[in-house]
Amino acid sequence: MKPDLFKAPDYYNIDELLTDEHKMVRDAAREWVKREVSPIIEEAAQNAEFPKSIIGGLAEIGAFGPYIPEEYGGAGLDQISYGLIMQEIERGDSGVRSTASVQSSLVMYPIFKYGTEEQKKKYLPKLASGEIIGCFGLTEPDYGSNPAGMVTNFKDKGDHYLLNGAKMWISNAPFADIAIVWAKNEEGRIHGLIVERGMEGFSTPETHNKWSLRASATGELIFDNVKVPKENLMPNKSGLGAPLGCLDSARFGIAWGAIGAAMDCYDTALRYSKERIQFDKPIGGKQLQQKKLAEMITEITKAQLMAWRLGVLRNEGKATSAQISMAKRNNVEMAINIAREARQILGGMGITGEYSIMRHMMNLESVITYEGTHDIHLLITGMDITGMPAF
Ligand SMILES: Cc1cc2nc3c(=O)[nH]c(=O)nc-3n(C[C@H](O)[C@H](O)[C@H](O)COP(=O)(O)OP(=O)(O)OC[C@H]3O[C@@H](n4cnc5c(N)ncnc54)[C@H](O)[C@@H]3O)c2cc1C
């Protein structure tokens, strides 16, 4: 792969909206991605392997639980810092960002928000340091966009719960040490349980043959009469709102992360357009290529402003789920469109692993589907503005 010459675009001086801390956190993540992710990511993706060697580095840049308080091992940062870290990691690769998102928003967040003090002390510091990795099991073979229909269930057996069912498409599953599992009790109410690797009857087969997020491990979670200790149930929230609260946090991170992927594609295409000579001139001097590049920077700038404003609202505790849906949907579509256009600017070179664009483009096909599909987020906006659910 070519050396990482990334230069971040900032067409509207958005840096002026950031604090010194935001910029420091972002720049540290940016440098780390250049140093540790860019040199190895193409090979990891080609080999369909999550590069476990970067787990320690992810912890060091604060990517595991950026907004979890320091007393539990988190970085104690605000939401904009969290977003900026996700942006920089996804600039490197959406699969690596997925691992960080799952660990932070789908594993640490529910333990922090819905767990007991004992659960927080037991798991959060180890998750923050990367000593253990978690995964989040909501999606099932027959229930994707409609998780309320889930069939995974647990029964009260006096001194333990007995868990049965299966989850699929679970990021980090093949090597996760713990799984946050959403399952129904005997009354049909959804609860979150912390299931640990090694519990009898719990297995995590890997999903192979993915063309997308190849540097992220995906798998199933299978529960065959798993005895889960009662103290592993997170007691402080139940119902579908509990997993949806986690998804709000993860989707917010994706709204920022997608900007990173788009920036990388734009920056690569811009540089290439100035260097590639056809018909005796750089292709960047041609109107058709300028149209593509000009539209890309316009869309990136709009997405940056949307993400920043959403970060302010989240810091103030005012961002709604529907606002988060809008940003996730808009920014991922923006990124996937930019990846497709950028790929064309590179001509044949665009399909090779010499450049990051094709990898981003393929990754974004998962990002536009997971954490709520593109359609579902549109329906959420539709419901929010009309008051009528059209699911
Ligand atoms: C690489 C990857 C990693 C993932 N990681 C995780 C994870 O860590 N944890 C986890 O729990 N899940 C994870 N997922 C699952 C992901 O969230 C689901 O794939 C997603 O929610 C969609 O579910 P589905 O694939 O079953 O599609 P379906 O729900 O079957 O949807 C199929 C199509 O129908 C459309 N559709 C559905 N309902 C409606 C409707 N009412 N109106 C109109 N159109 C509709 C959808 O938009 C979509 O286009 C991951 C998925 C992928 C691909």
The ligand as a Tripos MOL2 file, in Angstrom:
@<TRIPOS>MOLECULE
LIG
   53    58     1     0     0
SMALL
NO_CHARGES

@<TRIPOS>ATOM
      1 C1        -20.6290   -6.7000    9.2710 C.3       1 LIG1
      2 C2        -21.8160   -6.5870   10.1860 C.ar      1 LIG1
      3 C3        -21.6130   -6.4360   11.5530 C.ar      1 LIG1
      4 C4        -22.7010   -6.3800   12.4250 C.ar      1 LIG1
      5 N1        -22.4970   -6.2800   13.7880 N.ar      1 LIG1
      6 C5        -23.5540   -6.4290   14.6350 C.ar      1 LIG1
      7 C6        -23.3350   -6.4940   16.0610 C.ar      1 LIG1
      8 O1        -22.2020   -6.3730   16.5460 O.2       1 LIG1
      9 N2        -24.4180   -6.7380   16.8650 N.ar      1 LIG1
     10 C7        -25.6830   -6.8780   16.3670 C.ar      1 LIG1
     11 O2        -26.5990   -7.1110   17.1570 O.2       1 LIG1
     12 N3        -25.9160   -6.7820   15.0230 N.ar      1 LIG1
     13 C8        -24.8910   -6.5730   14.1620 C.ar      1 LIG1
     14 N4        -25.1090   -6.5130   12.7910 N.ar      1 LIG1
     15 C9        -26.4520   -6.7350   12.2920 C.3       1 LIG1
     16 C10       -27.1010   -5.5180   11.6660 C.3       1 LIG1
     17 O3        -27.4330   -4.5790   12.6460 O.3       1 LIG1
     18 C11       -28.2910   -6.0000   10.8320 C.3       1 LIG1
     19 O4        -27.7510   -6.6320    9.6760 O.3       1 LIG1
     20 C12       -29.2450   -4.8770   10.4460 C.3       1 LIG1
     21 O5        -29.9190   -4.3890   11.5800 O.3       1 LIG1
     22 C13       -30.2760   -5.3150    9.4090 C.3       1 LIG1
     23 O6        -30.8480   -6.5140    9.7520 O.3       1 LIG1
     24 P1        -30.9460   -7.6920    8.6530 P.3       1 LIG1
     25 O7        -29.5870   -7.8900    8.0980 O.co2     1 LIG1
     26 O8        -31.6290   -8.8380    9.2950 O.co2     1 LIG1
     27 O9        -31.8280   -7.0870    7.5030 O.3       1 LIG1
     28 P2        -33.4440   -7.0480    7.4490 P.3       1 LIG1
     29 O10       -33.9820   -6.4630    8.7030 O.co2     1 LIG1
     30 O11       -33.9310   -8.3740    7.0260 O.co2     1 LIG1
     31 O12       -33.6730   -6.0060    6.2660 O.3       1 LIG1
     32 C14       -33.5700   -6.3710    4.8950 C.3       1 LIG1
     33 C15       -33.9950   -5.1600    4.0570 C.3       1 LIG1
     34 O13       -35.3570   -4.8320    4.3370 O.3       1 LIG1
     35 C16       -35.4620   -3.4700    4.7230 C.3       1 LIG1
     36 N5        -36.5410   -3.3310    5.7050 N.ar      1 LIG1
     37 C17       -36.6550   -3.9520    6.9000 C.ar      1 LIG1
     38 N6        -37.7590   -3.5510    7.5260 N.ar      1 LIG1
     39 C18       -38.3640   -2.6550    6.7160 C.ar      1 LIG1
     40 C19       -39.5490   -1.8680    6.7920 C.ar      1 LIG1
     41 N7        -40.3340   -1.9000    7.8700 N.pl3     1 LIG1
     42 N8        -39.8580   -1.0510    5.7670 N.ar      1 LIG1
     43 C20       -39.0610   -0.9850    4.6830 C.ar      1 LIG1
     44 N9        -37.9430   -1.6880    4.5260 N.ar      1 LIG1
     45 C21       -37.5930   -2.5130    5.5400 C.ar      1 LIG1
     46 C22       -34.1040   -3.1190    5.2880 C.3       1 LIG1
     47 O14       -33.8660   -1.7230    5.2230 O.3       1 LIG1
     48 C23       -33.1850   -3.9160    4.3820 C.3       1 LIG1
     49 O15       -32.9290   -3.1930    3.2120 O.3       1 LIG1
     50 C24       -24.0170   -6.4730   11.9010 C.ar      1 LIG1
     51 C25       -24.2090   -6.5870   10.5150 C.ar      1 LIG1
     52 C26       -23.1350   -6.6420    9.6610 C.ar      1 LIG1
     53 C27       -23.3690   -6.7890    8.1870 C.3       1 LIG1
@<TRIPOS>BOND
     1     1     2 1
     2     2     3 ar
     3     2    52 ar
     4     3     4 ar
     5     4     5 ar
     6     4    50 ar
     7     5     6 ar
     8     6     7 ar
     9     6    13 1
    10     7     8 2
    11     7     9 ar
    12     9    10 ar
    13    10    11 2
    14    10    12 ar
    15    12    13 ar
    16    13    14 ar
    17    14    15 1
    18    14    50 ar
    19    15    16 1
    20    16    17 1
    21    16    18 1
    22    18    19 1
    23    18    20 1
    24    20    21 1
    25    20    22 1
    26    22    23 1
    27    23    24 1
    28    24    25 2
    29    24    26 1
    30    24    27 1
    31    27    28 1
    32    28    29 2
    33    28    30 1
    34    28    31 1
    35    31    32 1
    36    32    33 1
    37    33    34 1
    38    33    48 1
    39    34    35 1
    40    35    36 1
    41    35    46 1
    42    36    37 ar
    43    36    45 ar
    44    37    38 ar
    45    38    39 ar
    46    39    40 ar
    47    39    45 ar
    48    40    41 1
    49    40    42 ar
    50    42    43 ar
    51    43    44 ar
    52    44    45 ar
    53    46    47 1
    54    46    48 1
    55    48    49 1
    56    50    51 ar
    57    51    52 ar
    58    52    53 1
@<TRIPOS>SUBSTRUCTURE
     1 LIG1         1 GROUP 0 **** ****
